[in-house]
Amino acid sequence: MKSALKTTAGILLLSMLAIVSGCSKKSDSLQSGSSSLSSVSSSPKRYELQSGIVYYEPMEIMGIKSVSTLFFDDYGRRESRETVTDSNIMGMKTHEKKVDITDGNYMISYELEKVVNGRDETSKVATKTDIRKFREMAMQMGKGLDPEQMKKDFDYREEGSEVVAGVTGTKYSVSLNKEQKDQRAYGVLYKKIAVKTQMGGITIKASRIDENAVVPASKFEVPAGYTIKEIDLEKEMTGQRKSGNE
């Protein structure tokens, strides 16, 4: 369990350092003529492609197989990630397809499919979370960060280039332990898109990238027939902290 948590933390840190390293000093605004319907036109571009689809290789961790596909538009201001998971644990066979959307001020998650031992248990409830407050907090925290100092603290290194899914990206690495700098996490960025992340025995790697693909608007919408449940993330986190202290 501790190893898995350490690996997850490493992947998150790797992504964060990549963003800090790749961020420009000035925010990019929407270009005229953009087809975006995003309500946050002042937010910066995440990627250097207007739209695209990234297909990731299947991965397996402790008998759980999963494969994900990333859809994005408006330079990453709108994203949708579809993840298909299959597992067979202690006689319980589960197939699940989940969708996570980030669009403007909101994060939306819902199950598209969930079948347990042949029985359909798909929930028709989508959760919608307002992330404006937390995005503002992150931006304020980011203003106080020194990217160069962060790179020194985690021994950030440029590792040249690497070809992933037929494209050449920038390879980099970080160390999570100052005393053991040979234990490193690696990543590859292509136009600011994470096409490979590797730490320990976990590798998340793109198999194909469709650049400037036409992404249907339905990829960023909740299907008909679903109930949308508003989630107050601050209250949820406060409740979890109180439960943990009891």
N, C-alpha and C positions, 0 to 999 in steps of 0.2 A: 504493500500500500504506500509506504513512504517513498519507494522508488518511483512508483507511478505518479505521485504528487510532485516529486522533484522533476520528473520528465515534463509534466504538464507545465510547471512553473517555468522551466527552461525554454519551452516553446513559446510561451507568452512573452518572456523577456526578450527572446530573440526577435520576435515580431515587433516589440516596442522599440528596441534599439534600431531596427531597420527603419521604422517610421521616423524616429528622431533623426537618424542619419540622413534620410532621404528627403526630409521636409525642406521646402524652400523658405526663405525668410519672409516672403510676401505671400499672402493668400491669393489663390487663383479664383477669379470670378467666372461666372458662366459666360461662354462665348455667345455672341449674337447668333440667332438662328438655331440654337440648341433645341432638340426635341424634348428636353426634360420637362417633367411636370413637377419636379421637386419644389417644395415650399421654402427650402433653405438655400436660396440662390447665392448667399454670401459665404456658404461653407466652402472650404478649399477642396480642390480636386484630390482624390485619393490615388488615382492611377493616371497614367499618361496615354490611355486609350479611352475613347469616348464610350465604347461599349464592347462587350465580349462575353464569351462563354469559356470557362476553364473546367476541363474534365480531369479529375484526379484518379490516380491508380487505386484499385481496391487495397484495403489494408485489413489486417487481422490482429487483434489484441485479446489474449486470453480466451480464444474461441469465439470471439464476436467479430464478425466480418462486416465491414462497412465500405461504402463508396459514396463520394460526394461530387456535386457539380455546382459551380459558382456561376451565376448570371449577374451581370452588372450593366448599368446604363449611366449616362450623365457623369462620366469619369469616376464612377464608383460611389457617387452620392446616393444611388439606389442600388441595393444588392439583394439577391435572393440566393440562399444556399439550400440545395436539396440533398438530403442525406438518406441513403437506403441502408438499413441495418438488418442483418440476419444472425440469429443466435439459436443454439440448441443447448440449453443448460439444465442438467438434471431432469431431462424429459420434457422441459418446456421449450417448445419450438416457436420462435417469434420472428415475424417479418414486419418491419416498420419503415415507413417513408415519412420523413419529417421535413418541414419547410421553415426556414428562419429568414425573415425579411427585415432589412433596414432601409427605411424610406423617409427621408426628411427628419422629422422630429420623433419618429416612432420606431420601435422594434416590435415585430409581430411574429408569433410562432404558432404553428398548428400541425396536427397530424393529417397527412393525406391518406395514409394507409396504416393500419395496425391489425395484424392477424396473429392470434395466439392459439397454437394447436388447432389450426383450421377454423377458428371462430373469429369473426370480425368484431374487433373491439375499438374501432376507430372513433375517437372523440370528435364531435362536431363543434368543439369550442376552440376559438382562437384567442390567444392572450395578446393584448396590445399594451405596450409600456411606453410612456412618455419619457424620453431620454434627454430632454432639453436641459434640465437642471444638472444632470451628471455630466453632460457634454461641456457645459459652462465651467463646472468644477475642474474637469480634466484640462480645459484650455487655460484656466488660471494656474493650475499646477505646472502645466507645460511651460508657462512663461518664466517660471523660476528654475527650470532645468537648464543645465549647461551641457549641451550635447557632447562637447569635447571632453568634459569631465566624466560624463557617463561612459564614454568610449574607453577612457583610461581605467575607470573603476572595474569594468567588466572585460578589459583587455580585448576590445573590439579590433578585429583585423580584417582588412580587405584580402581576399584569397584568390584574386584573379577572376576568371570567368568560367562558366560551365554551361554546357548545352543540355537543356531540359525540354522535352516535348518539341524538339525541333527548333528552339529559339535559344539564343545566347544571352544568358543573364549574368548579373554580378554576384559573385560568391563572397560570403563573409562569415565570420564566426565570432563567438563570444565564449568566455569562460565564466562559470558560476562559482568557482572556488579559486580565490587568489593564491592559495597554497598549492593547488594542483591544476595549473593552467593547461596541462595536456588533455584534460577532460573538457572537451569543448562541444558546443552546439553549433550546427551549421545551417545556413540558409542561402537561397538563391532568389534574387529579385529580377524580374523582367518588367520594365516600365512600371516599377513600384508594385507589381503584383507578386505575391509570394508563390513561386512555382515549385519550391522545394524547401522543406524544413526537416532537419534531421537531428535527433538527439538520442543517444543510447540505442536501443533497438527499435525506436519508432521513426518511421520515415513517411512524410506526407509529400507526395510528388505528383505533379501534373503529368498527364499522358497526352493531352491535346489542348491547344488554345485556338479558338476561333476569334480572331481580332476583328473589331468593329462589326460584329455580327448584329443582325436585327433581332433584338430580344423582345418577345411579345409582352405587351403591358400586363397581361394576365399573370406573368411571373411575379409581379409585385402586388398582387391583389389576393384577397381572401375569397375562395370559391363561394358560390351561392349555396345557401343551406347551412352555413356556419353561424354560430352565435359568437359575437366578439365580447370578450371579458376584459375590462380595463384593469390594469395592474398598477398599483402605486408602489414603485420600486423602493422608495425610501421607507415606507411603512413595512414592506416585506423584509427589508434588511434589518430594520429596528426590531421587528418581531423575532427574527432569527437570532439576533444578538442576545435578546432577553431570554430566549429559550436555552441558549448555550450557557448562560450564566446561572440558570436554575439547576 
